[in-house]
Amino acid sequence: MNKLSASAKVYLTIVFIVLYAPIFYLIFYSFNSGGSMNNFKSFTLEHYQAVFEDSRLLVILINTVIVALLSALISTIIGTLGAIGIVTVKDSKMRNTLLSLNNVLIVSPDVIIGASFLILFTLVGIKLGFASVLLAHVAFSVPIVVLMVLPKLLEMNNSLIDAALDLGATKKDVMMRVILPYIQPGIFAGFFLALTYSLDDFAVTFFVTGNGFSTLSVEIYSMARAGISLTVNAISGLVFFVTVLVVVGYYFITSRTNKRMEGQR
């Protein structure tokens, strides 16, 4: 693998500074006792304390985590089965059509998806709240999981399945002991990506939330519109920290899984 040139390193450094500087600036002032983002007076944790003392914010945080975990779990199951179903389709035109439909959902603007779900839930009679947010998050997470699992399925050698069947394995055994263990890294990738998408989503959730139910992204937006408050900085810092933990956890799990698979080979 070729090493990066000096110009490429400088370019990457500039890109990462542009991406992360606003985030670290926001987090830095979340420890400011001055109450504004103009002048840093002294270090304090009072804004983080205010977050944990606000029972409403804690309920919203719990709602956000529950929705994210449930939507990630459900979409991972549906997306994995969907990816397996797409691979088993023998007609190439039909397979490409299914893949195109899946990819369209990924590249579609969140505003369009959110407005579509709002119209759908209104027509069907689903009340806006926990159920509508969960269904919407599952819907936009499934294509992501399919996209993560599909490469591992296409990479798998069909001779593994044929050998298992020749040795007397049932279709259930093939699924549980051959296919799922092989595509496990893709499943983990899909789960964690769906989890982070759900935690970070604002546009779709903004359309489908209601009846007193809210998520952290929507609440942060509402608080920011009401005026500058360093509590928003503290909440944003906590969300960023949790996101980093999720990413680190993902890489830790996938690295262990890859090492274990290499050891078995």
C-alpha positions as a Markdown table, in Angstrom:
| # | Residue | x | y | z |
|---|---|---|---|---|
| 1 | Met | 0.0 | 0.0 | 0.0 |
| 2 | Asn | 1.4 | 3.3 | -1.1 |
| 3 | Lys | 2.1 | 5.9 | 1.6 |
| 4 | Leu | 0.3 | 9.2 | 1.4 |
| 5 | Ser | 2.2 | 12.1 | 0.0 |
| 6 | Ala | 2.9 | 15.3 | 2.0 |
| 7 | Ser | 0.2 | 17.2 | 0.0 |
| 8 | Ala | -2.3 | 14.5 | 0.6 |
| 9 | Lys | -1.6 | 14.6 | 4.4 |
| 10 | Val | -2.0 | 18.4 | 4.5 |
| 11 | Tyr | -5.3 | 18.1 | 2.6 |
| 12 | Leu | -6.6 | 15.5 | 4.9 |
| 13 | Thr | -5.6 | 17.5 | 7.9 |
| 14 | Ile | -7.4 | 20.6 | 6.6 |
| 15 | Val | -10.5 | 18.5 | 5.9 |
| 16 | Phe | -10.6 | 17.0 | 9.4 |
| 17 | Ile | -10.0 | 20.4 | 11.0 |
| 18 | Val | -12.9 | 21.9 | 9.0 |
| 19 | Leu | -15.2 | 19.0 | 10.0 |
| 20 | Tyr | -14.3 | 18.7 | 13.7 |
| 21 | Ala | -13.4 | 22.3 | 14.7 |
| 22 | Pro | -17.0 | 23.5 | 15.1 |
| 23 | Ile | -17.8 | 20.4 | 17.2 |
| 24 | Phe | -14.9 | 20.9 | 19.5 |
| 25 | Tyr | -15.6 | 24.6 | 19.7 |
| 26 | Leu | -19.2 | 23.9 | 20.8 |
| 27 | Ile | -18.0 | 21.3 | 23.4 |
| 28 | Phe | -15.3 | 23.6 | 24.7 |
| 29 | Tyr | -17.8 | 26.3 | 25.6 |
| 30 | Ser | -20.1 | 23.8 | 27.2 |
| 31 | Phe | -17.6 | 24.0 | 30.1 |
| 32 | Asn | -17.8 | 27.8 | 30.2 |
| 33 | Ser | -19.2 | 29.4 | 33.4 |
| 34 | Gly | -19.8 | 32.7 | 31.5 |
| 35 | Gly | -23.0 | 31.6 | 30.0 |
| 36 | Ser | -22.1 | 32.6 | 26.4 |
| 37 | Met | -19.9 | 31.5 | 23.6 |
| 38 | Asn | -18.0 | 34.8 | 23.3 |
| 39 | Asn | -15.7 | 34.8 | 26.3 |
| 40 | Phe | -14.5 | 31.8 | 28.3 |
| 41 | Lys | -14.4 | 32.7 | 31.9 |
| 42 | Ser | -13.7 | 29.6 | 33.9 |
| 43 | Phe | -14.2 | 25.8 | 33.8 |
| 44 | Thr | -17.5 | 24.5 | 35.1 |
| 45 | Leu | -19.8 | 21.4 | 34.9 |
| 46 | Glu | -23.0 | 23.3 | 35.8 |
| 47 | His | -24.4 | 23.0 | 32.3 |
| 48 | Tyr | -24.0 | 19.2 | 32.3 |
| 49 | Gln | -25.4 | 19.2 | 35.8 |
| 50 | Ala | -28.4 | 21.1 | 34.5 |
| 51 | Val | -28.9 | 18.4 | 31.8 |
| 52 | Phe | -29.0 | 15.6 | 34.3 |
| 53 | Glu | -31.2 | 17.6 | 36.7 |
| 54 | Asp | -33.8 | 18.2 | 34.0 |
| 55 | Ser | -36.2 | 15.3 | 34.2 |
| 56 | Arg | -37.8 | 16.1 | 30.9 |
| 57 | Leu | -34.5 | 16.0 | 29.1 |
| 58 | Leu | -33.7 | 12.7 | 30.7 |
| 59 | Val | -37.0 | 11.2 | 29.5 |
| 60 | Ile | -36.3 | 12.5 | 26.0 |
| 61 | Leu | -32.8 | 11.0 | 26.2 |
| 62 | Ile | -34.3 | 7.6 | 27.3 |
| 63 | Asn | -36.8 | 7.9 | 24.4 |
| 64 | Thr | -34.1 | 8.5 | 21.9 |
| 65 | Val | -32.0 | 5.6 | 23.1 |
| 66 | Ile | -35.0 | 3.2 | 23.2 |
| 67 | Val | -36.0 | 4.2 | 19.6 |
| 68 | Ala | -32.5 | 3.9 | 18.4 |
| 69 | Leu | -31.9 | 0.4 | 19.9 |
| 70 | Leu | -35.3 | -1.0 | 18.8 |
| 71 | Ser | -35.1 | 0.5 | 15.3 |
| 72 | Ala | -31.6 | -0.8 | 14.8 |
| 73 | Leu | -32.5 | -4.3 | 16.1 |
| 74 | Ile | -35.6 | -4.6 | 14.0 |
| 75 | Ser | -34.1 | -3.1 | 10.8 |
| 76 | Thr | -31.0 | -5.4 | 11.2 |
| 77 | Ile | -33.3 | -8.4 | 11.2 |
| 78 | Ile | -35.4 | -7.2 | 8.3 |
| 79 | Gly | -32.4 | -5.9 | 6.3 |
| 80 | Thr | -30.4 | -9.1 | 6.8 |
| 81 | Leu | -33.3 | -11.3 | 5.6 |
| 82 | Gly | -33.9 | -8.8 | 2.8 |
| 83 | Ala | -30.3 | -9.0 | 1.6 |
| 84 | Ile | -30.4 | -12.8 | 1.7 |
| 85 | Gly | -33.6 | -12.7 | -0.3 |
| 86 | Ile | -32.1 | -10.3 | -2.9 |
| 87 | Val | -29.0 | -12.6 | -3.3 |
| 88 | Thr | -31.2 | -15.7 | -3.9 |
| 89 | Val | -33.2 | -14.0 | -6.7 |
| 90 | Lys | -31.9 | -15.7 | -9.9 |
| 91 | Asp | -33.3 | -13.2 | -12.4 |
| 92 | Ser | -30.6 | -10.5 | -12.8 |
| 93 | Lys | -33.1 | -7.9 | -13.9 |
| 94 | Met | -35.3 | -8.4 | -10.9 |
| 95 | Arg | -32.3 | -8.4 | -8.6 |
| 96 | Asn | -31.0 | -5.1 | -10.1 |
| 97 | Thr | -34.5 | -3.6 | -9.8 |
| 98 | Leu | -34.7 | -4.5 | -6.1 |
| 99 | Leu | -31.2 | -3.1 | -5.5 |
| 100 | Ser | -32.1 | 0.1 | -7.3 |
| 101 | Leu | -35.3 | 0.5 | -5.2 |
| 102 | Asn | -33.2 | -0.1 | -2.0 |
| 103 | Asn | -30.6 | 2.5 | -3.1 |
| 104 | Val | -33.3 | 5.1 | -4.0 |
| 105 | Leu | -34.4 | 5.1 | -0.4 |
| 106 | Ile | -30.9 | 5.8 | 0.8 |
| 107 | Val | -30.3 | 8.8 | -1.5 |
| 108 | Ser | -33.8 | 10.3 | -1.2 |
| 109 | Pro | -33.9 | 13.6 | 0.8 |
| 110 | Asp | -34.9 | 13.2 | 4.4 |
| 111 | Val | -37.5 | 15.9 | 4.0 |
| 112 | Ile | -39.3 | 13.9 | 1.3 |
| 113 | Ile | -39.1 | 10.7 | 3.4 |
| 114 | Gly | -40.4 | 12.5 | 6.5 |
| 115 | Ala | -43.3 | 14.2 | 4.6 |
| 116 | Ser | -44.2 | 10.9 | 3.0 |
| 117 | Phe | -44.4 | 9.1 | 6.3 |
| 118 | Leu | -46.4 | 12.0 | 7.8 |
| 119 | Ile | -49.0 | 11.7 | 5.0 |
| 120 | Leu | -49.0 | 7.9 | 5.3 |
| 121 | Phe | -49.5 | 7.8 | 9.0 |
| 122 | Thr | -52.3 | 10.4 | 8.7 |
| 123 | Leu | -54.1 | 8.4 | 6.1 |
| 124 | Val | -53.7 | 5.1 | 8.0 |
| 125 | Gly | -54.7 | 6.6 | 11.3 |
| 126 | Ile | -51.5 | 6.0 | 13.2 |
| 127 | Lys | -51.1 | 8.6 | 15.9 |
| 128 | Leu | -47.9 | 10.6 | 15.9 |
| 129 | Gly | -45.6 | 9.6 | 18.7 |
| 130 | Phe | -43.5 | 6.7 | 19.7 |
| 131 | Ala | -44.9 | 4.2 | 17.2 |
| 132 | Ser | -44.7 | 6.6 | 14.2 |
| 133 | Val | -41.1 | 7.5 | 15.1 |
| 134 | Leu | -40.1 | 3.9 | 15.5 |
| 135 | Leu | -41.7 | 2.8 | 12.2 |
| 136 | Ala | -40.1 | 5.7 | 10.3 |
| 137 | His | -36.6 | 4.9 | 11.8 |
| 138 | Val | -37.0 | 1.2 | 10.9 |
| 139 | Ala | -38.0 | 2.1 | 7.4 |
| 140 | Phe | -35.0 | 4.4 | 6.6 |
| 141 | Ser | -32.6 | 2.0 | 8.4 |
| 142 | Val | -33.5 | -1.2 | 6.5 |
| 143 | Pro | -31.9 | -0.1 | 3.2 |
| 144 | Ile | -28.7 | 0.8 | 5.1 |
| 145 | Val | -28.5 | -2.7 | 6.7 |
| 146 | Val | -29.1 | -4.3 | 3.3 |
| 147 | Leu | -26.3 | -2.3 | 1.8 |
| 148 | Met | -23.9 | -3.4 | 4.6 |
| 149 | Val | -24.8 | -7.1 | 4.5 |
| 150 | Leu | -25.0 | -7.5 | 0.8 |
| 151 | Pro | -21.3 | -7.4 | 0.0 |
| 152 | Lys | -20.5 | -10.1 | 2.5 |
| 153 | Leu | -23.2 | -12.3 | 1.0 |
| 154 | Leu | -21.8 | -11.7 | -2.5 |
| 155 | Glu | -18.3 | -12.4 | -1.2 |
| 156 | Met | -19.3 | -15.8 | 0.2 |
| 157 | Asn | -18.4 | -18.9 | -1.8 |
| 158 | Asn | -21.5 | -21.0 | -2.7 |
| 159 | Ser | -19.4 | -24.1 | -2.3 |
| 160 | Leu | -19.7 | -23.6 | 1.5 |
| 161 | Ile | -23.5 | -24.0 | 1.3 |
| 162 | Asp | -23.2 | -26.9 | -1.1 |
| 163 | Ala | -20.7 | -28.7 | 1.2 |
| 164 | Ala | -23.0 | -28.2 | 4.2 |
| 165 | Leu | -26.0 | -29.6 | 2.3 |
| 166 | Asp | -24.0 | -32.6 | 1.1 |
| 167 | Leu | -23.0 | -33.3 | 4.7 |
| 168 | Gly | -26.7 | -33.5 | 5.6 |
| 169 | Ala | -27.3 | -30.1 | 7.0 |
| 170 | Thr | -30.9 | -28.7 | 6.9 |
| 171 | Lys | -31.7 | -25.3 | 5.5 |
| 172 | Lys | -32.0 | -24.0 | 9.0 |
| 173 | Asp | -28.5 | -25.4 | 9.9 |
| 174 | Val | -27.1 | -23.7 | 6.7 |
| 175 | Met | -28.6 | -20.4 | 7.7 |
| 176 | Met | -27.6 | -20.5 | 11.4 |
| 177 | Arg | -24.2 | -22.2 | 11.1 |
| 178 | Val | -22.9 | -21.2 | 7.7 |
| 179 | Ile | -24.5 | -18.0 | 6.3 |
| 180 | Leu | -25.0 | -16.0 | 9.4 |
| 181 | Pro | -21.6 | -16.5 | 11.0 |
| 182 | Tyr | -20.0 | -15.6 | 7.6 |
| 183 | Ile | -21.9 | -12.4 | 7.2 |
| 184 | Gln | -21.6 | -11.4 | 10.9 |
| 185 | Pro | -19.3 | -8.5 | 10.3 |
| 186 | Gly | -21.8 | -7.0 | 7.8 |
| 187 | Ile | -24.6 | -7.5 | 10.3 |
| 188 | Phe | -22.7 | -5.7 | 13.0 |
| 189 | Ala | -21.9 | -2.9 | 10.6 |
| 190 | Gly | -25.5 | -2.6 | 9.6 |
| 191 | Phe | -26.7 | -2.5 | 13.2 |
| 192 | Phe | -24.2 | 0.1 | 14.4 |
| 193 | Leu | -24.8 | 2.3 | 11.3 |
| 194 | Ala | -28.6 | 2.0 | 11.8 |
| 195 | Leu | -28.1 | 2.9 | 15.5 |
| 196 | Thr | -26.1 | 6.0 | 14.7 |
| 197 | Tyr | -28.5 | 7.1 | 11.9 |
| 198 | Ser | -31.4 | 6.8 | 14.4 |
| 199 | Leu | -29.6 | 8.7 | 17.1 |
| 200 | Asp | -28.6 | 11.5 | 14.8 |
| 201 | Asp | -31.8 | 11.8 | 12.7 |
| 202 | Phe | -33.7 | 15.1 | 12.8 |
| 203 | Ala | -35.5 | 15.7 | 9.5 |
| 204 | Val | -37.6 | 12.5 | 9.4 |
| 205 | Thr | -38.3 | 12.6 | 13.2 |
| 206 | Phe | -39.4 | 16.2 | 13.0 |
| 207 | Phe | -42.2 | 15.3 | 10.7 |
| 208 | Val | -43.5 | 12.2 | 12.5 |
| 209 | Thr | -43.2 | 13.1 | 16.2 |
| 210 | Gly | -46.1 | 14.4 | 18.2 |
| 211 | Asn | -48.4 | 13.9 | 21.2 |
| 212 | Gly | -45.7 | 15.0 | 23.7 |
| 213 | Phe | -43.1 | 12.5 | 22.4 |
| 214 | Ser | -39.8 | 13.9 | 21.3 |
| 215 | Thr | -36.2 | 12.8 | 20.6 |
| 216 | Leu | -33.0 | 14.6 | 21.5 |
| 217 | Ser | -32.3 | 16.0 | 18.0 |
| 218 | Val | -35.7 | 17.6 | 17.8 |
| 219 | Glu | -35.4 | 18.9 | 21.4 |
| 220 | Ile | -32.0 | 20.4 | 20.7 |
| 221 | Tyr | -33.4 | 22.2 | 17.6 |
| 222 | Ser | -36.3 | 23.6 | 19.7 |
| 223 | Met | -33.9 | 24.8 | 22.4 |
| 224 | Ala | -31.6 | 26.4 | 19.9 |
| 225 | Arg | -34.4 | 28.3 | 18.3 |
| 226 | Ala | -35.4 | 29.6 | 21.7 |
| 227 | Gly | -32.0 | 31.3 | 22.1 |
| 228 | Ile | -28.4 | 30.5 | 22.8 |
| 229 | Ser | -28.0 | 28.3 | 25.9 |
| 230 | Leu | -24.9 | 26.4 | 26.9 |
| 231 | Thr | -27.2 | 23.6 | 28.0 |
| 232 | Val | -27.5 | 22.9 | 24.3 |
| 233 | Asn | -23.7 | 22.7 | 24.1 |
| 234 | Ala | -23.7 | 20.2 | 26.9 |
| 235 | Ile | -26.3 | 18.0 | 25.3 |
| 236 | Ser | -24.5 | 18.1 | 22.0 |
| 237 | Gly | -21.3 | 17.2 | 23.7 |
| 238 | Leu | -22.9 | 14.2 | 25.4 |
| 239 | Val | -24.4 | 13.0 | 22.0 |
| 240 | Phe | -21.0 | 13.4 | 20.3 |
| 241 | Phe | -19.4 | 11.4 | 23.1 |
| 242 | Val | -22.0 | 8.6 | 22.9 |
| 243 | Thr | -21.6 | 8.5 | 19.1 |
| 244 | Val | -17.8 | 8.1 | 19.5 |
| 245 | Leu | -18.4 | 5.3 | 21.9 |
| 246 | Val | -20.7 | 3.5 | 19.4 |
| 247 | Val | -18.1 | 3.9 | 16.7 |
| 248 | Val | -15.3 | 2.6 | 18.9 |
| 249 | Gly | -17.5 | -0.3 | 20.0 |
| 250 | Tyr | -18.2 | -1.1 | 16.4 |
| 251 | Tyr | -14.6 | -1.3 | 15.5 |
| 252 | Phe | -13.7 | -3.3 | 18.6 |
| 253 | Ile | -16.4 | -5.9 | 17.9 |
| 254 | Thr | -15.6 | -6.1 | 14.2 |
| 255 | Ser | -11.9 | -6.5 | 14.8 |
| 256 | Arg | -12.5 | -9.3 | 17.3 |
| 257 | Thr | -14.9 | -11.0 | 14.8 |
| 258 | Asn | -12.5 | -10.7 | 11.9 |
| 259 | Lys | -9.6 | -12.1 | 14.1 |
| 260 | Arg | -11.8 | -15.0 | 15.2 |
| 261 | Met | -12.8 | -15.8 | 11.6 |
| 262 | Glu | -9.2 | -15.7 | 10.4 |
| 263 | Gly | -8.3 | -18.1 | 13.3 |
| 264 | Gln | -11.0 | -20.5 | 12.2 |
| 265 | Arg | -9.7 | -20.5 | 8.6 |
